[in-house]
Amino acid sequence: MDRALRDAILLLIRQARRILLIAHVAPDGDCIGSLLALGQALRALGKQAVLACPDPVPQPYHFLPGQEAITRDPVGEFQLLISLDSSDISRLGDIYRPAAFASVPLINIDHHTTNVHFGTVNWVDSDAASTAEMVYELIGELGVPLNPNMALCLLTGLVSDTRGFRTPTTTIRTMTIATRLMEAGASLTLITEQVLNRRPLAVIRLWGEALSTLQWRGRVIWAEITQAMRQRAGVQDNDAAGGLASFLASAHEADVAVVFSEKPDNKVEVGFRSVPGVDVSAIAFQLGGGGHPQASGCTLNGTLEAARQRVLAALDAALARQRGERVSGP
């Protein structure tokens, strides 16, 4: 973070008494961990920090201290909003109310390459492996000492967004921060077990049913999750689809994995995963979403069939273009 950006962020935080921190819809470990850690740091400075998320916290992150206090209905007035891990304002869901917040400054903290810079102040670092890395830096700039709870939340963000330090975005800086968080009291063993190694039996049942829809074409593999499947399995967890997409991406025969997840109100959530060298973030952005080169998503209006046709057509065109660029490139 350059000096001018740092000074602008610190000034807004110092001037605010009551601050609303907002995580994105279908929250993951990075946004939840970043939300909780920054909330604790702001409270250590004497601020009233309200933590909000449009959707419930997924079960794998229930071990994080303070998650039970995250609200879906923040009330009262705020002098500052801080968006965490969201590439555009629509990802804030119904927590962001344009009429109520029009005159309230918004700090946008994110690491996605598809971020559209929607804040009053935008700190977007696409070189960071996770938003948690950025929040770690901000907490240091605020002069708040790390405690074990903050460290646990931040390391959860790093582990979840790098899939256990396995993504191409993992750098020496990432590993250095992870070491410092462990030194501050975070348990890597606990996080790995909770986030990567364990999942509810209901989610496994859901995956089993979704795998019966498995199809592939060329180097693209996909599956579908219907509302009826979720009801039969007893799963309302948005994170289940992302985990399935990562599992499908492990197939040797696939370069891209897609999961189409039917949602209420005639919407379909689409999750993309890809191998290194294949960028799905541009495809997601083209369809109104965003994310990382190897992990992105979007939400489309319409039926599962319509979403499938639209996405597969966009994938065919984008992958052909990327193959051409690699062949003709240096």
VENMOQUI-V580357 format. One line per field, one symbol per residue. burial: b if it has 24 or more other C-alpha atoms within 12 Angstrom, else e. A space follows every 10 residues. Layout:
burial: ???
//
This chain:
burial: beeeebeebb ebbeebebbb bbbbbbbbbb bbbbbbbbbb bbbebebbbb bbbbbbbbbb bbbbbbbeeb bbebeeebbb bbbbbbbbbb bbbebbeeee beebbbbbbb bbbbbbbbbb bbbbbbbbbb bbbbbbbbbe bbeebbbebb bbbbbbbbbb bbbbbebbbb eeebbebbeb bbeeebbbee bbebbbeebb eebeebbebb beebeeeebb bbbbbbbebb eebebbbbbb bbbbbbbbbe eeebbbbbbb bbbeeeebbb bbbbbeebbb bbbbbebbbb bbbbbbbbbb eebbeebbeb bbeebeebbe eeeeeeeeee
//
